[in-house]
Amino acid sequence: MQLTLASTLLLSISGCALAANAAAPKSSVDEVVDALFHLRQLSHVAISPDGTRMGWVQSHEDPATGASTLSIYTQNLRQNGVATRVTAGNGTTESQEREIAWSPDGKHLAFLSDAQKTGQLQLYVFDVATRRTSKLTNLAGALQGPSWSPDGKTLALLFTENAPRTPGPLEPVAAETGVISQQIYNQRLTTIDFASGKVRQVSQADLYVHEYDWAPDGKTFVATAAPGPGDDNWYLAQIYTIAVESGKATSILKTPMQIASPVWSPDGKRVAFIGGLMSDEGSTGGDIFTVSASGGEPRDLTPARKASPKWLRWLPSGQILFTENADGAVGVAMLDPSGMEVKTLWTEDSALTMSVTPDTKNSAVIRNSVGHPPEIWAGPIGAWQQMTRVNSELHPYWGESKSLHWMNEGLRVQGRLLYPRGYDPAGRYPLVVAVHGGPAGVMLSHWPDTWDYETMLASAGYFVFFPNPRGSYGQGEAFTRANVRDFGYGDLRDILAGVNEVLRTAPVDPNRIGITGWSYGGFMSMWAVTQTQMFRAAVAGAGISNWQSYYGENAIDQWMIPYFGASVYDDPAIYARSSPITYIKNVKTPTLILVGERDGECPLPQSYEYWHALKTLGVENQFVVYGNEGHRISKPENRRDIVRRAIAWFDGHLK
């Protein structure tokens, strides 16, 4: 059977029947979902090197349509100025503008905008003194990551010429028919002369560059790169130095670790980076390493640290400033590379994005938590003052959040328990376990975005439990590696032990427990109901039902080798051991299955295979495919549907 979906079609299969959404009066859940679309997302905060100004990217959601526009704002920090918008547009039509970078002297702000042609970003520069914007590029393809050279005369960015789709594993994969080609579109380091606008592709054509940093002398880049395709071979990336003039690329480190965030030392002699077991590009964790700029063995500067660094900057002082996930919280710390001493500067139960001046005397951050929507703060590290109030009208539609700890099999495990809206200690409540993606990920205290259906369950009267079992970030690299060749076993035992801790501490009805998750969390939802009858309902988003068939279907199979130890062709048994389909006849739990039609990370056939089995075995189910969506569901109407449908599914089986 072939499922053919138009771009706006949502297909829902329950048994063999097609289900359509019927119009209904707004419920309290609808009102809460609508409120989420008033959220103004904040991203790409950047403080100028002299600490006088900051800029950021801010979303504007249309509550009626859900359509989102990204805009850029700046604010003078010394004069307590009001925020002003920076745009390449004419002020009459909206455009998408993002990814900002200050020049070294703080007089210019580079950014990307599609003001000239919808969907095609170009590089622009805003002059702070004249408040004029100039366009520097006229390129066809995908652009990202603008950055200034140390002398301010040149800009660099990552450019994928004639890219057929937005780069990134979360985006919808391109539809393919006929003879399937293997054409590779590599993302290349590209420079733009600020004075003349001359564009030059620097890195070699057969290399896909993921991240980069200018050397202090401006003559060399350090980059993580690998031959394309980029989404898959990120897991094989090496560290290269790339000469700015000649484009010559020299590998200085090849390692089985995944590598992220390469930065130069102030003297240009060494490179720092984060290395470790990472299951997703962009979801960073591991230890901090350094390696000589001429190559050699890397040095681990944070061995056995019970945390997971995720961002770093090598300061002119010689110290390394970094942020980390630590025990379910976020921290900012300073590392002395010579003595390997770490000093924690600040920690909080929240989510944090940070930009800092070279002297660290001033910084700008985006902070948010489950109790406070995102806003921008500025000031010395840990002594920030709130600068924006763009989300001040929002308030939580759920109860308080508590961090829980429990021991299991010698491991100290952490998670978060979110209380239901209107919590009454005398009541008896259902519980939903929400497993994060990854598996190398972490669930922090955070304000939900517009499709965070897990948090929204608390607004509908559920306790929601967010465990961080073995394999997660936040407890050190050994903890992250603890589920290698063991998917679904030790991590599920950690989760079940956490559920017992919840039952011990909160008024939860043990006969009304559900499970949900997206991506790896979708796999764990599919898996858990094959291993235990504890869960009375499940919602599996973008799950994986059969690791053996998945290996040949997904667009990023290189991530599996470090976790399984071999390819499926060399060790099929280890893949079958962790496949829900192997134990599918144990399933009795009513299950809702959700997936994007063009998901390259967790492809549609995985959900179809699971649904087919449940249907054949007579297990209650519903299967929803979101047309032309990738791993990350983007269309507002589909995000709304996920929240409403998940709540309705659990209401129908746990209430």
N, C-alpha and C positions, 0 to 999 in steps of 0.2 A: 504494500500500500504506500502511495506517495502522497505527502502532504504538500500542497501548493498554496502559498499564502501571499496575498497582495500586501503592499506595504502597511496598510492600516488594518488588516484583518487580525482578529484575535480568535483563535480556534480553541474551544473547550470541549474535551471529550470525557464523558462519564459513561463507562461501559461502552456502548456503541452510539450514544446519542450526542448530538450537538446542542450545547447550551448557550443561549444568548443572554446578555444582561438586560433585565427588564427595568423600565423606569420605575423609580420608587421615591417617596418623599425622603427628604434629608433626615438622616438619623444623627445621633450624637457622634457616632464614628465619622460620618461624613463631615461634620463641622470641625472635628479635630484634624482630619486629613486636609480640609481646606485651609486651616490655620497653618499647617506645615508649609504650604505654598506661599505664605507671606515671608518665609525665611529669606534673608539676604545672605547668600554665601559669600565668605571672604577668603581670598587666596592670594598667593604671590606677594605677600608683604615684603617691602624692601626699604631700608633706611639708607639715606645718602651717606657716603664715607665720612663726611664732616659732622654728621649727626644733626643737621639742621632741618632736614625734610624727610618725610616718608611718603611712600606710595603704596597702593594696593589695588587689587582687582575685586570688584563687587558685583554680585548678580542682582538682577531685577526680575522677579517672577511676576508674571501677569496672573492674578488669582483667577481670572475668568477662563483663560486658555491654558495656563501653566507654562506658556512659552517663556524662555529665559534669555536674557541679554547680559553680557559681561561688559562692564565699564571700568575705567581706570580713574582713580582719585589720588590727589596729592594733598599734603597738609604741611604748613610751616610749623615746626615744633618750637622754635624759639620765640615766635611772636604770637603763639596760641591762636594761629589762624584757623579759619574754617576750612573744611574740606572743599576742594574745587575739582571739577571734572577735567580730565585731559582726554582729548579725542582727536582722531584723524578725520572724523566725519564733518558734515556741514551743519549739524545740529537739528536737522529736520527729519532724518531717518536714523534708525538704530543700526549699530554695527557691533560685531563681536570683537572685543579688544582685550588683550591679555598679555601675560609674561613680560614683566617690567625689569629694567636694569639701569641703575644710575651710572653715569660716567664717573671716573675717578675724582674729578673736581666738583661733582655734584651740580653742575650747571645744565646737564642734559639728561633726559630720561628716554631710553629706548623702549619700544614696545611693539607688539604685533597687532595688526588690525585688518579686518576685511572690508574697510570703508569703501575701497574702490570697486571691489567685486565680491558679492556675497559668497562666502565659503572659501575664498582665496586670501589667506593672510599675506601681508607684506610687512616689511620692517619700516617703522617710522621713528623719528626722533623729535622730542619736544624740548624747546629751548625755554628754560625757566625764566630768564630775564625778559625775553620778548613775548613769551607765551604763544609762540608760533610753532607749528608742527610741519616737519618736512618728511617726504617719502624718499626712502633710500633704495628700495628694490622694486623690481618688476618681474617676479619669478613665477613659475608655474609648478606647483607641487606643495609639499608640506613643509612648514617652517616651525622651529621651536628652539628654545634655549638661548636667547640673545645674551651676549656678554661683551664687555668692553676690554680692550687691551690695557695694560697698565699705564701706557702713556696717553690713552684717550684718543688716539688717532684712528683706531681700527675697531670694528665690531666683528664678532663671530657669531655664528648660529649653526644649527643643524638643519640641513636641507635635503629633502627627498624629492628629487626631480620627477615630475609627472606622476607622482604617487597616485595609484588608482583608488586609494582609500586612506582614511586617517590612520597613521601608524599607531600601533599599540595593540596588545593582546586582548584588551577589553572591548575593542571596537568590533563591529560586525565584519566578518570575513567577506571577501568578495565572492559573489555568485559565480560559479564556474560551470560551463557546459561545453560540449564538443571535446576536442583534443585538449587535455589539460596541460597547460604550459608550466614551466618552472621559472618563468621570468622573475628575477629578483630586483627589487627597487631598494638600493642601499641609501641609508642616511649618511650624508657626508658633511664633514666640517667645512664651512664656507666662510670666507671673510669679506667684509665690505669696508672700503676706504671711506672714512667719515667725510672727508673734504670733497672727494670726486664722485662717490657712490659706486666706484668700480667694484664689481663682484668677482670673486675668484674661488672656485672649489679647490680646497687644499688637500684633503685626505684622498687616498687612492680609491678608485672607482669600485674595487672589489671588497671594500671594507665597510662594514656597518658600524658607525660610531654611536654609542649610547650616551655617554657623559664625557665632559671634558673640563679642563681648567687651564688658564693661561699661566705660563711660567712667569716668575717675577721680572725677568728681562724682556718679556714679550716676544721671544724668538722661538719658543717651543710650546706645544700643547702637551698635556698628559691626558690620555683618554682611555676609557674602556671600550673595546671594540672586538669584533669578530667578523669573519665572512658572513654575508647574508644567507638566509633570511633573518632579519633582526629579531622578530618576536621569539623565534625558537633558539637561535644561537646566542642570545644573551647569556644563557646558562654556561656557555663555553668561552665567554669573553676573557680576553687577556688585557693587561695594562700595556699601553704603547706610549712612546713619546713620538710626536709628529712635528717635524720641522715646519715652521710657518711659511718660509719662502719656498722650499723645495717640495714639501709634502711628504718627505721620506718618513715612513713609519718604522719604528724599531720596537720590538716586543721586549719589555723589561721584566715581565712576570707572567708565567703560565702556571696556573694552579687549579686543582679540582674544586676549590672553593668558588662560590659566586662572589662577584666583586661589585662594589658600589661606591660612589662619592669620592673619586680620586681628587686629591688636592696637593699642591706643591708646598714644600717647606719654604720659609722666607728666604733662605740662601740658595734655593733652587737645586739643592743636592739630594733631596729625598722626596718621596711621595708617600702621603698617608692615604689609607682607604679603609673601608669597612668590608670585612671578608667573613663568610660563614655559609651556612646552609640556608638558602632563600628559595622559597617555592614560587615567588612571583616578582617579576621586575617592578620596581617601584615600592615594594614592601620590603624595607631594608632592616636588617638586623645581623648581629654577629659580634666580632671583636674588632678593635682598631689595630691595624698593622701599619708598618712603614717598610719601604723598600728603597734601595739606592736608585737614583735616577739613571744610573748606568746598568741596572739589573742586579740580580743576586737573590739571596734567600730573604723572604719577608720576616719581620720581627713582630711578634704579637705583644702589644703594649698593655692589653687588658685581659690576660689569661685568667680564667676561672672567675671573672667578674659576674655576679649574679644579676645581670641586667643585659639589655640588648641595645647598644648604640645604633642610632638611625640617621644622624646627620653630624657633620663635623666641619670645622674650619681651623686651618693652621694660622695662628696669629703672628704678627710681626715680633711679638715678645718671645716667640719660640714655643709657646704653649699651644695645646690643641683644645679648643672649645668644642664640646659636643652635647647633643641631646640624646636621651636614651629612654627606652621603656623599661621600667623597673617595678616588678611586683604589682602590675596592674595600674601603675601611675606613670607620670612623665617627669623626668629630671633633666636638669642642666648641670653639667660638670666640666671641670678643667683638668687636663691631663698634662703632666710634665713628662715629655718623652724620654728625657735622660734618666730619671729615676723611676719612671713608670708609676708615679704617685698620682692618685686621682682625688680631687676635692669636689664634693657635691655642693653646688651653689644654690640650688632651688629644686623643690619637688612638690608635686600637687596631683590630686586625682582629677585629671583633665586631659584634654588634647591640646597640643601646642605646635605652632609653626613660628620660626624665629629668623630674624635678620639682625646683625650686630655690626657696629662700626669696628674698624681695625683695632682701635685702642680699647674696645669693650666698654667704654664709658657710657655708651648709649645703645639702645636696642629697640626694636619694634617686634611685637609678637601678636599672633592671633590666638586667643584663648577661648575655649568653650568646654562645657561639661554638661552632664545630664540635667543639671539644674540651672545652667546659664547659657543662653545662645551665644554664638560667636560674636566677638567684638575685638577691636584692635587696641592694644595697650602699648605704651612707650615709656622709656626711662632706663635707668641702670638695671642690670639683670636682677630679677627678683623683687625690685622696688618699682614696678611699673605703675603708671597712672592710666586710667581708661581714657581713650581718645575718641572713640566712636560710640554711638548709641543707635545704630541703624536697626537693631533688633530689639529695642527696649520695650516694644509693645507685646512681645512674645512672652509667654509664661509656660511652665511645664503642665502638660496634661496627664501627668503620671505622678507616682509617689516618689519617696526618697530612694536613694541608691546606697547600698552598703557593700563594702569589700569583704569577702569571706575567704578564709583559709582552712585547709584540711590536709591531713596526711594520708597518703596512699602509697603502699609498697615502697616506703622510704623516701618518697618525694613530697615536698611541701608544695601544694597546688593552690592557686588563687583564682577567684572568680568574682563576679559582681551579681548581686541580687537586687532587682528593681521591684519596688513595691507597687501595688495597683493604685490607681486613682481612687481617692475616697476610702483609703484603707481603714478598716475597722478591726482592731485586735480580737474582737469577739467573733469575727467571721471565720469562714472556712473557704479557702480559695483554690482555684485551679492554678496549675503551674505549667509554663512552657519553657523548655530548655532550648536556648538559642546558641548554636555552635558556629563559631566564626570560620571564615574561609582561610585558605592558606595551603597546607596546615601551618606554615610559618607565618603566623599573624598574631594579633592580640586584640582583645576587646577592652577598650578604655572607657572611662566615663566621658560621654560625648553627647552633644545635642544631635538629635536625629535629623537626617536630611529627608528629602521628599519621597524616598521610597523605603525608609527604614521601618519596615513592618514589624520587626521584632520589638523595638521600643514601643511602638504604637499599641502592642498587645496590652501593655500596662494601662493604657488609657481606656481599655475595654474591660478592665476588671481582673487581669491576670497578674500573678507574680511571674516575672521573667528572669531566668537564671542564665547568665553569660559566663560559662566556664572558660578558663585558659589552661587546658590540659597539656600534658607532655607533647612536645612538638611546637608549642607556642613560643613567642618572644616574651621577654621580661624576667626570665629566671636564669639567664646565661646560656652559652652555646651548647653545653652538654644537655641541658633540658630540651633545647630546640631539636637536638639530634636524637632524642630518646624514642622517637617513633619510627626510626629508619627500619625498613623491612618488617614493620609491625603495624601498618595502618589498621585502625579499627579495633585493636585489641587493648593495648595499654592505655591509649587515650580514652577509649570508651569506659574502661574501668575507673579512670580518674574522674570522668564525668558522673558515673553512677555513684561513686563515693561522695562527690559534691552534692548530688541530689539528696543523699542521706543526710548531709550536713544541713541542707535547706530544710528538710523535714524535721530536723531536730530543733531548728531555730525559728521557724516561721509557721503560721497556721495554714499549711497546705494540705489539701486532700490527696492522699497517696493514690486514690483511684481516679484522679483527674489530672494526669500529667501528659503533656504532649512534647514533641521535639520538632525543631525546625532549623534551617540554615541554608546558606547559598554557597555554591562552589564546593569547597571541601566540607563545609557545613551541610550542603545538600547531600554529599556522599555519606556523611555520618548519619544523617537522618534516614537515608535508604538502608544503611548498614545496621543501625541500632535496632530497628524493628525486626531484623532477622536474628538478633541475638538475645532479645529480651521481650517480654510481654508487658513491661512496665508502662510503655507509652501507649495511650489510648487513641492518639491521633498524631499525624505527621504532616508537615509541609516541607517538601524537598525541592529547593530551588537550584537549578543548573547542577544537578547531582551527577554522580558517576556510579553506574550500576555494574560495570564489567571492566575491570582494569585491563583485561586481555584485549578486548575489542577497542577499548579507549585508546590504547597505545597507537593503533593504526588510524585513528579518526581525528585526533586533536592536532592543533597547529603548533603545539609547544612540547613535543614529546621529550625534548632533552632534559626537562626538569625531572623526569622520572628516574633517570639513571642513578643520581646520588641517593635517592630514597629507596629504590628497589635493589640496587647493587648490580643490576644487569638489565639488558633489554628483555622484552617479553619473548623474543626469539631464542634467547639463551637460557632463560629461567622462567618458563611460563607458570610453574607451580606457585612461585611467590606472588604472582599477580592474581592467580585464582584464589589463593588463600584469603585475600582481603577483598574479594569481589562480592557485593551483596547478592548477585545473581546466583552464586554458588549455593547460597542458603535460602533462596527465595521462597521455598515451600514452607519456611517457618513463619512467614509474614501473615498476621491476622489484622494488623493495624490499618484503619482507613487512612489513605494517603493522598494528598494533593500534590501534583507534580507541576512545576513551573519551569519554563526555559525560553531563551531567545532563539528564534529560528536560525540565525546565522552566528551562533556562539562558536568561536574557534577554540576556546579554552576547555569548555565542557559541552561538546557538541550535542545537538538535538537527538541523534540516534541513541545516546546513553539514556536519556529520559524515556524515549520511545520503547527501548528494550525493557525497562523496568515496568512501564505502564502495561505493555503487552503481557508480561508475566502476571501482574496483579489481575488484569482482566481475565486471563485464562484460568487463574486459580480462584476466581470469584471473590477477590478482596475488594471492598469498596474503595473507589478511587475517583479522581478527576484529573484530567491532563490538559494543561493550558500552554499553548505555543504563541509567543508574541512575535508577530510578523516583522521581519527585517531588523530585529534587535540582536545585539551581540551579547557578550557576557555581562556587560553593564547595561541594564535597561535604561533607555534614555528618554523615550517619549513620555510626557507628563501623564497622558491618559492611561498608559500602561503601568506607570508607577502607582497611580491612584488605584488601579484595578488590583494590583498585588496586595496593597495594604487591606483593602476592603475584602478581597477574596480570602486572604489568610485568616483574618479575624472571623469571617463568617464560617470558615471551615472548622476552626477550633470551637467557636460558639456552638456549632451543630453537634460536636462530639464530646465536649468537656463541660458544657453547662447544662 
